């Protein structure tokens, strides 16, 4: 019984696909080196950031302030203690500690004549000492500044009240803030690194398989005998590409799933309350990677098929990997917001769309379509190039 060309094509595709997939999975050492960074790096960085945020939150809860010379300002001491702050005497060598990063709090320095100048109606000077290279101390300046501003407002109100002037003259306009960002959108400012790690997982998941199935086989001398088999050229190319794209998607899926247990281990209560990454976000981010995995798998194969060794293929593909991986950095350099052309750039499009998912915003078809079109064009063009290159290798 004869088989139809379509059945034969599908059968050959499946044979090549499972052969390439099993070859890729057989090299467990390379696979392990590939998957550990892709799966664990993102969650570990997220946990490290949550630990840093948690330390800031715990410091804010302690409500402690380092002051040098507080004995010269009983009025200021009274105000600070009424704000439920605990005053701690700064060490004598606080400048050295700030420079050496051993002191992680800014120091408020009070002059000897502070109280006399304050009672005389003059303007005493307070000095807030920090070190811009000491990030922890630099971050602690804002609460101290707010505290001193509150002290200034209270003293000004008392002075006006003693003169029979309405305190409302100090604040003729009542300003009220209203934040339009949702809980997820506020969390996305911190979790914006997640799309980058998922994109990196796709790239490095497809990289090894793409190079091994083309340049690797050429270097081992197994590509030419494989091309001599009575298999349709198109089925052979599709089978290899399918295995490459599937491996990239598999690593991306594991990277997606790794953020679910990671969010349970977040040390920051506020971040844990805001960060929502469940099954819906996993599915959405995974589906958004389909065009990227398909396109990058084909592009990497097209680059590697023209090289003579695995090392040469690695060097040639490094530029593509770097460009796609660094594409999301464009959003940091463009403060004007997301531009429409972002959706047409591989890597940048996926980063833009995944950020909307993390913010809890719904995606429209017109937003997703550009990345699909770009991925389809790159995939078809690269696979045609690979097929012609293989045909040329057979002819030689």
C-alpha positions as CSV (number, residue, x, y, z in Angstrom):
1,X,0.0,0.0,0.0
2,X,1.5,3.3,-1.1
3,X,1.6,6.3,1.2
4,X,0.6,9.8,0.0
5,X,3.3,12.5,-0.2
6,X,1.7,14.4,2.7
7,X,1.8,11.2,4.9
8,X,5.4,10.5,3.9
9,X,6.4,14.1,4.6
10,X,4.8,14.1,8.1
11,X,6.3,10.7,8.9
12,X,9.8,11.9,7.9
13,X,9.3,15.1,9.8
14,X,8.4,13.1,13.0
15,X,11.4,10.8,12.5
16,X,13.9,13.7,12.2
17,X,12.2,15.7,15.0
18,X,12.4,12.9,17.6
19,X,15.9,12.0,16.4
20,X,17.2,15.6,16.9
21,X,15.3,16.0,20.2
22,X,16.7,12.8,21.6
23,X,20.2,13.8,20.5
24,X,19.8,17.2,22.3
25,X,18.5,15.6,25.5
26,X,21.2,12.9,25.5
27,X,24.0,15.5,26.2
28,X,22.9,15.9,29.8
29,X,26.0,17.9,30.9
30,X,25.5,20.6,28.3
31,X,21.7,20.6,29.0
32,X,22.3,21.0,32.7
33,X,24.7,23.9,32.2
34,X,22.1,25.4,29.9
35,X,19.0,25.0,32.1
36,X,20.4,25.9,35.5
37,X,21.1,29.5,34.7
38,X,17.9,29.9,32.6
39,X,15.7,28.4,35.3
40,X,17.3,29.5,38.5
41,X,19.0,32.9,37.7
42,X,15.7,34.9,37.5
43,X,14.1,33.5,40.7
44,X,17.4,33.9,42.6
45,X,17.7,37.5,41.5
46,X,14.1,38.1,42.4
47,X,14.7,36.7,45.9
48,X,17.8,38.8,46.3
49,X,15.8,42.0,45.4
50,X,13.0,41.0,47.8
51,X,15.6,40.6,50.6
52,X,16.9,44.1,49.9
53,X,13.4,45.6,49.9
54,X,12.6,43.6,53.1
55,X,15.7,45.2,54.7
56,X,14.5,48.6,53.8
57,X,11.0,47.9,55.1
58,X,12.4,46.5,58.4
59,X,14.6,49.6,58.8
60,X,11.6,51.8,58.2
61,X,9.6,49.9,60.9
62,X,12.4,50.4,63.4
63,X,12.0,54.2,63.1
64,X,15.6,54.9,64.2
65,X,17.6,58.0,63.4
66,X,21.3,58.6,64.0
67,X,22.1,62.1,65.4
68,X,25.3,63.7,66.4
69,X,24.9,66.6,68.9
70,X,21.2,66.0,69.8
71,X,22.0,67.3,73.3
72,X,22.2,70.8,71.8
73,X,18.6,70.6,70.5
74,X,16.0,69.6,73.1
75,X,13.2,71.1,71.1
76,X,14.2,68.9,68.1
77,X,14.5,65.9,70.4
78,X,11.0,66.4,71.7
79,X,9.6,66.6,68.2
80,X,11.4,63.5,67.0
81,X,10.4,61.4,70.0
82,X,6.7,62.5,69.5
83,X,6.9,61.1,66.0
84,X,7.7,57.7,67.7
85,X,11.3,57.7,66.4
86,X,14.2,56.3,68.5
87,X,17.2,58.6,68.6
88,X,20.6,56.9,68.5
89,X,23.9,58.7,69.1
90,X,26.0,58.6,66.0
91,X,29.5,57.1,66.4
92,X,32.4,59.6,66.6
93,X,33.9,58.2,63.4
94,X,30.7,58.3,61.4
95,X,32.3,59.9,58.3
96,X,34.8,57.0,58.1
97,X,32.0,54.5,58.6
98,X,30.0,56.0,55.8
99,X,32.9,56.0,53.4
100,X,33.8,52.4,54.2
101,X,30.2,51.2,53.9
102,X,30.2,49.9,57.5
103,X,27.7,52.5,58.6
104,X,24.5,52.1,56.6
105,X,22.5,55.0,58.0
106,X,22.8,58.8,57.3
107,X,23.8,61.0,60.2
108,X,22.0,64.2,61.2
109,X,24.5,66.6,62.7
110,X,23.2,69.4,65.0
111,X,25.3,72.5,65.7
112,X,26.1,73.7,69.2
113,X,24.0,76.9,68.9
114,X,20.9,75.2,67.4
115,X,18.6,75.9,70.3
116,X,19.7,79.5,70.9
117,X,19.3,80.4,67.2
118,X,15.9,78.7,67.1
119,X,14.6,80.6,70.1
120,X,16.0,83.9,68.8
121,X,14.0,83.5,65.5
122,X,17.1,82.8,63.5
123,X,17.6,80.0,61.1
124,X,19.8,77.3,62.5
125,X,21.5,74.8,60.2
126,X,21.2,71.0,60.4
127,X,23.6,68.9,58.3
128,X,22.5,65.5,56.9
129,X,25.7,63.6,56.2
130,X,25.7,60.7,53.8
131,X,27.9,59.2,51.0
132,X,26.5,58.8,47.5
133,X,28.6,55.7,47.0
134,X,27.0,54.1,50.1
135,X,23.6,53.2,48.6
136,X,22.0,52.0,51.8
137,X,22.9,55.3,53.6
138,X,21.8,57.3,50.5
139,X,18.4,55.6,50.6
140,X,17.9,56.5,54.2
141,X,18.1,60.2,53.6
142,X,14.4,60.6,52.4
143,X,12.8,59.7,55.8
144,X,15.1,62.1,57.7
145,X,14.4,64.9,55.2
146,X,10.6,64.3,55.6
147,X,11.0,64.4,59.4
148,X,12.9,67.7,59.4
149,X,10.3,69.2,56.9
150,X,7.6,68.2,59.4
151,X,9.5,69.9,62.2
152,X,9.8,73.1,60.1
153,X,6.1,73.1,59.4
154,X,5.3,72.7,63.0
155,X,7.6,75.5,64.1
156,X,6.2,77.8,61.5
157,X,2.6,77.0,62.5
158,X,3.4,77.8,66.2
159,X,5.1,81.1,65.3
160,X,2.1,82.2,63.2
161,X,-0.3,81.1,65.9
162,X,1.5,83.1,68.5
163,X,1.1,86.2,66.2
164,X,-2.5,85.6,65.6
165,X,-2.0,84.6,62.0
166,X,-4.0,81.7,60.5
167,X,-2.0,78.5,60.0
168,X,-3.7,77.9,56.7
169,X,-1.7,80.7,55.1
170,X,1.2,78.2,55.1
171,X,-0.7,75.9,52.9
172,X,-3.2,77.8,50.7
173,X,-3.7,74.8,48.4
174,X,-4.6,71.3,49.5
175,X,-2.8,68.8,47.3
176,X,-4.2,65.2,47.2
177,X,-2.4,62.4,45.4
178,X,-4.2,59.8,43.3
179,X,-2.2,56.9,41.9
180,X,-3.7,55.4,38.7
181,X,-1.4,52.4,38.7
182,X,-2.9,49.0,39.7
183,X,-1.3,46.8,42.3
184,X,0.3,44.6,39.6
185,X,1.6,47.7,37.7
186,X,3.4,48.9,40.9
187,X,4.9,45.5,41.3
188,X,6.0,45.4,37.7
189,X,8.5,48.2,38.4
190,X,10.4,45.7,40.5
191,X,9.6,42.5,38.5
192,X,10.5,44.0,35.1
193,X,13.5,41.7,35.0
194,X,11.3,38.6,34.5
195,X,10.6,39.0,30.8
196,X,14.4,39.4,30.1
197,X,15.2,36.1,31.8
198,X,12.4,34.3,29.9
199,X,13.7,35.7,26.6
200,X,17.2,34.6,27.6
201,X,15.9,31.1,28.3
202,X,14.4,30.9,24.8
203,X,17.6,32.0,23.2
204,X,20.0,29.7,25.1
205,X,17.5,26.8,25.0
206,X,17.5,27.0,21.2
207,X,21.2,27.9,20.7
208,X,22.8,24.6,21.6
209,X,20.4,22.5,19.6
210,X,20.5,24.8,16.6
211,X,24.3,24.7,16.4
212,X,24.6,21.0,17.1
213,X,22.1,20.0,14.4
214,X,23.9,22.0,11.7
215,X,27.5,23.0,12.4
216,X,28.0,20.2,14.9
217,X,26.9,17.5,12.5
218,X,29.0,19.1,9.7
219,X,32.1,19.0,12.0
220,X,31.4,15.3,13.0
221,X,31.0,14.4,9.3
222,X,27.4,13.2,9.8
223,X,25.6,15.9,7.9
224,X,26.5,14.8,4.4
225,X,25.5,11.1,4.9
226,X,22.3,12.3,6.5
227,X,21.5,14.4,3.5
228,X,22.0,11.4,1.2
229,X,19.1,9.5,2.8
230,X,15.9,9.3,0.7
231,X,14.1,12.0,2.9
232,X,12.5,15.1,1.6
233,X,14.8,18.1,2.1
234,X,11.9,20.1,3.5
235,X,11.0,17.3,6.0
236,X,14.6,17.2,7.2
237,X,14.9,20.9,7.7
238,X,11.5,21.1,9.4
239,X,12.3,18.2,11.7
240,X,15.6,19.8,12.8
241,X,14.0,23.2,13.2
242,X,11.0,21.8,15.2
243,X,13.4,20.1,17.7
244,X,15.4,23.4,18.1
245,X,12.2,25.5,18.6
246,X,10.7,22.9,21.0
247,X,13.8,22.8,23.2
248,X,13.8,26.6,23.4
249,X,10.2,26.6,24.4
250,X,10.7,23.9,26.9
251,X,13.5,25.8,28.7
252,X,11.3,29.0,28.5
253,X,8.4,27.1,30.1
254,X,10.6,25.9,32.9
255,X,11.8,29.4,33.4
256,X,8.2,30.6,33.5
257,X,7.2,28.0,36.1
258,X,10.3,28.7,38.3
259,X,8.8,32.1,39.2
260,X,5.7,30.5,40.9
261,X,7.6,28.9,43.8
262,X,9.9,31.9,43.9
263,X,7.1,34.3,44.7
264,X,6.2,32.1,47.7
265,X,9.6,32.7,49.2
266,X,9.7,36.5,48.8
267,X,10.9,38.1,52.0
268,X,9.1,41.5,51.4
269,X,5.5,41.4,52.6
270,X,4.5,44.3,50.4
271,X,6.1,42.8,47.3
272,X,4.6,39.4,48.0
273,X,1.2,41.1,48.2
274,X,1.6,43.0,44.9
275,X,3.4,40.3,42.9
276,X,0.9,38.0,41.1
277,X,2.4,35.4,38.8
278,X,0.1,32.4,38.5
279,X,-1.1,30.0,35.8
280,X,-2.6,32.7,33.7
281,X,0.6,34.7,33.5
282,X,2.6,31.5,32.8
283,X,0.4,30.6,29.9
284,X,0.4,34.2,28.5
285,X,4.1,34.6,28.7
286,X,4.7,31.1,27.2
287,X,2.4,31.8,24.2
288,X,4.1,35.1,23.6
289,X,7.4,33.2,23.2
290,X,6.2,31.1,20.3
291,X,7.1,33.5,17.5
292,X,10.5,34.2,19.1
293,X,11.4,30.6,19.6
294,X,10.4,29.8,16.0
295,X,12.3,32.7,14.5
296,X,15.4,32.4,16.6
297,X,15.7,28.7,16.1
298,X,15.5,29.2,12.3
299,X,17.9,32.2,12.3
300,X,20.5,30.4,14.4
301,X,20.3,27.4,12.1
302,X,20.8,29.6,9.1
303,X,23.9,31.2,10.6
304,X,25.4,27.9,11.7
305,X,24.7,26.0,8.4
306,X,27.3,28.2,6.6
307,X,30.1,27.6,9.2
308,X,32.6,24.8,9.1
309,X,33.0,24.2,12.9
310,X,31.0,24.4,16.1
311,X,33.2,27.1,17.5
312,X,32.8,29.2,14.4
313,X,29.1,28.8,14.7
314,X,29.2,29.9,18.3
315,X,31.1,33.0,17.4
316,X,28.8,33.9,14.6
317,X,25.6,33.4,16.6
318,X,26.9,35.4,19.5
319,X,26.1,38.7,17.9
320,X,22.5,37.7,17.2
321,X,22.0,36.4,20.8
322,X,23.5,39.7,22.2
323,X,21.3,41.9,20.0
324,X,18.1,40.1,20.8
325,X,18.9,39.8,24.5
326,X,19.8,43.5,24.8
327,X,16.8,44.7,22.8
328,X,14.7,45.2,25.9
329,X,17.2,47.8,27.1
330,X,15.8,50.1,24.5
331,X,12.9,50.8,26.9
332,X,15.3,52.2,29.5
333,X,16.9,54.6,27.0
334,X,13.5,55.9,25.7
335,X,11.7,57.7,28.5
336,X,8.9,58.7,26.1
337,X,7.0,55.4,26.6
338,X,6.6,52.3,24.4
339,X,6.7,53.1,20.7
340,X,4.7,51.2,18.1
341,X,7.8,49.9,16.4
342,X,8.8,48.0,19.5
343,X,6.2,45.3,18.6
344,X,8.1,44.6,15.3
345,X,11.5,43.9,16.9
346,X,12.3,40.3,18.1
347,X,13.0,40.3,21.9
348,X,11.8,43.9,22.4
349,X,8.3,42.9,21.3
350,X,8.1,40.0,23.7
351,X,9.5,42.1,26.5
352,X,6.9,44.9,25.9
353,X,4.0,42.4,25.7
354,X,5.0,40.5,28.8
355,X,5.3,43.7,30.8
356,X,1.7,44.4,30.0
357,X,0.8,40.9,31.2
358,X,2.7,41.5,34.5
359,X,0.9,44.9,34.9
360,X,-2.5,43.0,34.6
361,X,-3.4,44.7,31.3
362,X,-5.2,42.8,28.6
363,X,-3.5,42.2,25.2
364,X,-5.2,43.1,21.9
365,X,-4.8,41.1,18.7
366,X,-3.3,44.2,16.9
367,X,-0.6,44.3,19.6
368,X,0.4,40.6,19.3
369,X,0.1,40.4,15.5
370,X,3.3,42.3,14.6
371,X,5.5,39.9,16.6
372,X,3.8,36.9,14.9
373,X,4.3,38.4,11.4
374,X,8.0,39.2,12.1
375,X,8.5,35.7,13.6
376,X,6.8,34.0,10.6
377,X,8.9,36.0,8.0
378,X,12.2,35.3,9.8
379,X,11.3,31.6,10.2
380,X,10.3,31.0,6.6
381,X,13.2,33.0,5.2
382,X,15.8,31.3,7.4
383,X,14.4,27.8,6.7
384,X,14.5,28.4,3.0
385,X,18.1,29.5,3.3
386,X,18.9,26.4,5.3
387,X,17.3,24.1,2.8
388,X,19.2,25.7,-0.1
389,X,22.4,25.5,1.8
390,X,21.9,21.8,2.5
391,X,21.0,21.2,-1.1
392,X,24.2,22.9,-2.1
393,X,26.1,20.7,0.3
394,X,24.6,17.6,-1.4
395,X,25.5,18.9,-4.8
396,X,29.1,19.3,-3.8
